[in-house]
């Protein structure tokens, strides 16, 4: 049985299951890089959306696009924004 609140999706040719709690856990202590244009806020820290999604899922940033990452973060309840 999957984790409560987990969202299943297919991206980068892989089936992935991710919950908001897993995202918070994976990004804890992860140092965010510079934000170019899209950001996600996780536990009070703002991350570049693709960098955060890669860290949370283990996918390479080339295996998904920004819109996919933004959409999934939104479905998980995170605040996603565009900078600039």
C-alpha positions, 0 to 999 in steps of 0.5 A, a space after each residue: 500500500 502506498 504512502 498516504 497523500 502520495 501521488 503516482 505519475 509517469 515522468 522520464 519514462 519512469 513510474 514515480 510515487 511521491 508525497 509532500 512528506 517525502 519531498 520535505 524529507 528529501 530536500 532537508 539539508 539540500 542547498 538550493 542553487 540560483 533560481 532562474 525563473 521557476 521556484 517551489 517553496 518547501 518547508 520555508 525554503 525556496 528552490 529552483 523547481 527542476 532542481 528540487 524535483 530532481 532531488 525529490 525523485 532521483 530523476 535527471 533534470 533532463 528527463 522532465 520539463 519545468 511544467 511537469 515539475 510545477 504541476 506535480 508540486 502544485 498537486 502535492 500542495 506546494 507553492 510554485 511561483 515564477 520569478 521575474 
